[in-house]
Amino acid sequence: MSTERLIVVGGDAAGMSAAAQAKRRNPGLEVVVFERGPHTSYSA
């Protein structure tokens, strides 16, 4: 059985908001976020 996966490039507020919204809509979705910088936004 295959798991759906969403890859988000950018851990700023917009990227984390998109990841959170996708997870809310589909709780079984595997979400992976790539961020180049040392900090990730948790304000989504």
N, C-alpha and C positions, 0 to 999 in steps of 0.2 A: 504494500500500500504506500502510495507516494504522498508526501506532505507538501502542501502549498507553501511557498516561501516568497517573502517580499524583501527586497534589498533596497535600503534607503542610503543614499550617498549624501552625507552631511548631517552632523549631529547638532545643528543649531536649532533654534525654536521651530522653524518651519519643518525641518526634517523630523524632529521628535514629535511634533503635532501630527504629521502625516502617519508616522508609525503608530502612535497611540490610537488615532481614529481607525486605522485599518484593523488593529487588534480588537477594538471594541466591536467593529462590524463583523469580524470573523475570529472568534476566540481561538480556533484551532490553527490559525495562521502562524507560521514561524517568521518572525521579523528579525532581520539582521541590519544593524546600522553601522556604517563606516564613517569615521570622523578622523581627519588628518591631524587636527590640533590636539592640544593636551586637555581641553575641557569639553564637556558635553553639557548641553542645556537640559535641565530637568524641569523647566517651567511649562512644559506642554501640558 
